[in-house]
């Protein structure tokens, strides 16, 4: 984009600090113009914490960012506002931004429960101003797999298994990879969930290493999502799976003519069954002096994902969030499609809630049609 994406953030928690750190790493593309907190002091504290996390890029985070409220933030003319607040506060912030006539990128989930999802849609669904900050489909590995599906490498996908992340994030991957974005493919889905506790080591938390190698009881939740027409998703998540270094992350996508399992691909061609791999070009290995970065991902000699941020030192999750912010800016400026419409985020959380309900009650749950359908 010719000019950096300008955004304001409502909230002062870890998600705000996350986005401020990305902006500090890529100031030519991302420009935060304001932080709105419960108090100006809390907004200033969030800025200080972000600076500490963004070193040596902290000079790009300016002292003027904390402001006294949403009205002042909007007076700075951001392209959009990010609602980065807890679940129960998110609907209130979304409504306030929409009432002011500004586009909003709402953190996940947009509301905590089904009643909240329905009420939010009733209030802002017709505004066309709300997008959801669901980044997982933009992570390099997932983006490459989605590109293979779009090219028909394994034929029409019918089953997706995700053991990686939780709730709405995993559901987003399942729906996208199945092509289940059409609301008609979600309404009527039957969900079967179960949960059990087992002992396993889990020594790494968001606060760092605990130093303990004692197995602790952790819950595993399994969910089966039957979308009908032979399409299904399998959800498998263990408490703290994002952080636990002793758990694999797995994704399997089966189609009419083959299967993708993580980076491995098997498919039927005119020459018979052929295997292949997603090949990631990473620099900074051995004697390579181009810097430590992922540049691209290729399959069968063709690039299927190209990292537009390779000079930023961002992690893969960073890349996904940064790209989502840019995609939101492009949409607001009329230069790109909707990055992740509100209705899609509502379906993600509705299905995630159904998994939890089924696991809690031991009964199947049918996801019925909803107003956003």
N, C-alpha and C positions, 0 to 999 in steps of 0.2 A: 504494500500500500504506500502511496506517496507520502502520507502523513501518519504519524503514530496514532494508534487507537487511544482515545481519551476516555477514561472511565472513572467514576466515583464508586466508593465502596461503603456500604452501610454494614457495620460490624467491626469488631476489634479482636476476634479470636484467631485461631491458628490458620483458618482459611484465608483471612485477610492478610496475615503475615506471609502466607504462601504466595499470593498474587503480587504483593509488593516486592517480594524477593525476585520474582520473575521479571517484573518491570525494571528492577535495578540491573538485571543481567542483560536486558534487551531494550535500552531506553530509546532506540531509534524506531521501535515498533509499538511499544506499550508505554502509555503515559498516564499514571494515576494522577488525578487532579484534586481529590478530596477523600478524607476518611471521616465518616460520621460514626460516633460512638454514643454510648449512653451519657457520657460526659466528655468534655474536651480533654480532660486529663487522661481518661482511658484511651482516647484516640492517640494522644501523644505517646503513651506507653506502648501502644501497638506499633507506632512508627519506630520507636527506639528498638523494640524487639526485632522488627523486620530488618533494621540496619545491621544489627548484630548477626543475623542469619545471612545477610546478603554480602557481607565483606568478601572480597575487596571492591564490591560494586556499590557500596552504601552511599557514595557521593551523589548518585542519581536519585536518591529519595530526599525530597525537599522538605524544609521545615514548615512550609505553608500548607502541607497536606491536611492536618487536623482542622476541621471546621466545626461550627456550632450546631449545625442541623442540616436536614435534607434540603430545605429551601436555599441555604447558602451554597450547598454543593451543586445544586442545579443551576444556580446563577453563574457558575464557572463553565457552563455549556459542555458537559461531558457528552460523548456519543451515547452512553448508556450508563446505568447504575447497576452495580453488582449487589445483590442481597446476600450477604455472607453472615447469616445469623442462625441461632438454634432453630430446630424444627418448629417449635411452638410459636416463635416470633416471626417466622418467614412469611406466613400469609399476610400479617399486618404490614410488613415492610413492602411486600409486593403491591398490596392495595394502595399504599400511600404513593409509591412511585407512579403507578398507573394513573392515579387520580391527578397527579401533576402533569400527565401527558408525556412521560418519558419512557423509553424502552428500558426493560429490566432483564438482567440475566440472574435467575434465581438459583441459589445453591440447592442441592438435593437433600431431602425431598422437598417439594414445594409446600406440603402441609403434612402434619403427623399422622392423620388417620383418614378413613373413608369419608366421614362427615366433613372434615376439613378440606379434603380434595374437592368434594362436590360444591361446598360453599365457595371455595376459591374460584372454581370454574364459573359459577353463577355470577360472580362479581367482576371477573376480569377476562373470562375466556373469549368474549367477543371483541376485546380491545385490540387484539393483534400485536400487543406490545411485549408479551412475556415469552422468554426463552429459558431453557433449563440448562444449568451448568453441568451437563453429563459428558464427561471427557473420555470415557474408556474406549469408545469406538475410534478415537483419534490417537490412541497409543500406537507407536510404530508397528509392533507385532500384529495387533488386532487390525489396524488399518491395512496392512499387507494382506492378511487373510481375507478381509472383506473385498479387497481388490481382486483376489483370485476368484471369489464367489461371483463377482460381477462379470468376470470373463468366462464364467461357465466351466472352469477347470475341472470341477467334480460333479458337474450337472446340478440339477435343482437340489438344494440342501433340504434335508427333512429332519435331522436330529442334531442338536447342539448340546454338548456337555461342558459345563464350566465349573472348575474348582480353582478359584483364584481370589475373588472378591465377593462382597456380600450384597444381599438384598437388591435394591433397584439397579446398582451397577451391573451385577451379574445378569439380571433380567434384561437390561438394555442390550447387552451383548447377545443374549439368546434371541431376543426379538429381531434385532437388526440382522443377524446372520441367517435367521430363518426367513427373512423377508416378511416378518409378521408386523410391520409397521402399520398395515391396514387395520383400522379398528375392528373390522369385521372378523379378523383373524384372532383377536384378543377376547372380545366378548364371547362368552360361552366356554372359555378355556376351563378345564377341570384340573385342579391342583391337589396333589397328594403330598403331604409333608410329614416327616418324622424327625425326631431329635433324640440323641443319646449322648451320654457323657463317658469319656474314656480318659485314661491317664496318659500324659505325654509331656516331654520336656518342652518348655516355652520360655527361654531365658531373655528374650529381647522384647522390650516394650517401646512405645513412643518416647519414653523418658530415657531410654538407653538400656544397656545390659544390666541384668539383675545379679549376675554372678552365680545364680543357682542352677544346678543340674538335676534337681529333684523333679520327677514327673508330677504334674498337677492335673486335676480333673478339668477337662475342657469339653465343651459341647460341640457336637457335629450336627448340622442340620442338612438333611437331604430333601430335596423337593423335586417332584415330577410334574411338569407342566404339559398337559395334553391339549394342543391347540386344534385338534381335529384334522381331518384330511391327511392323516399319516405324519403330521408334524409334531415334534415333541422337544422339550428342553429338560435337561437334568441339571439341577442346582446342587452343589456340594460345597459347604462352607464350614470351616472349623474356627472357633473363637481365636481371634488374633492371627488369622492366617496371613494377613498382609505382612506382619512383622516376623513371624516365626521362621527362622532360617532353616529349620529341619523339616519343612513341609514343601513339597513340590507345588507348582502352579501348573494346571493342566487345562487344555482346551481341545476338544475333539468335535469336528464338524463332518457329518456324514451326508453324502449326496447320492444322487441316482447313479453316478458313474465313478465314485471314489470317495476318499476320505482325507481330511487334513487333521493331523494329530500334532499339536504344537507347531513345529517348523517342518515336519515331515509330510509329504504329499504322496498318495497313491491314487492312480486313476487309470481308467481304461481309455486307450487310444486306438487308432486304426492299426497300430503295430502291436497291439496287445497291452497287457498291464505294464505301466511305467511308474517308477518311483522318482521322486525329486525332493528338493529341499528349498526352503526360503533361505537365501544367503544374505547375511547382513555385512555390509562393508563398514568395518570399524577401524578407525585410525588410532595412532598412538600406541600400537602394539609392537613389541620387539624394537626394531630400528626405525620404525616409521615416526617422522617428526612433524606430522601435520596437526598434532593436537589430539587429545582424547575425545573422540566423538563418534557417533553413529551418523553415517552420511546417507546411506540408502539401503534398500532391500530389493533383491532381485529374485526372479524365478524363471527358469528356462532361458536365461540370458537376457531377460527384459526387466527393467526396473519397475517395481510395482508400488514402491513407497520411496519418496525422497524427503529427507529431513531439511526443511527450510531454515532450521535454527542450529545448524551444525557448529557454528562459531560461538555458541552461547554457553557451552559447558552444561547444558541442562540435562537432567535425568529424563528417562522416558515418560514418567508421569508428568514432569514439568513440561515436556514438549506438548503433551496432549492438552494441558490447561492453557498454555500460551497460545496454541493454535485455536482453541475454542474462543479465547478472547479476541483474536484477530478475526475469526470467522463472524463473531457477533458484530464487530465493528464494520465489516464488509457488508453484512446484511442491513444494518442500520443506515449505511450510506448508499444503499441501493446497488451494491457491487457484488452481491452474492446471495445464495439461498438462505432460508432460515437454518440456523445451526442445530437447534434441537427444540422443536415446538412444545409448548406447554402440554398439549394433549398427550404427547409421547411420554413426557415425564410423569404425568398422572397415571398412565397405564403401567409404567414401570413400578411405581410404588403400590398401585392396586394389586398387582401380581405378587410383589414382595410381601405385602400384608397377608395375602391369601396363603402363601407358604408358611408364614409364622402362625396363622390361625389354625391351619391344618396340623402343623407339628404340635401345637398346644392342645388341640382337642382330639387328635387321632381320627378326625373325620375329613373326608374330601370336601373341598370348597369349590364351588362354581363361580367364576368371575362373570357377573352379569353385565349387560350393556349399561353404559353410563352416559350422562349428558354430553361429555366431551367426545363421544363416539359419533 
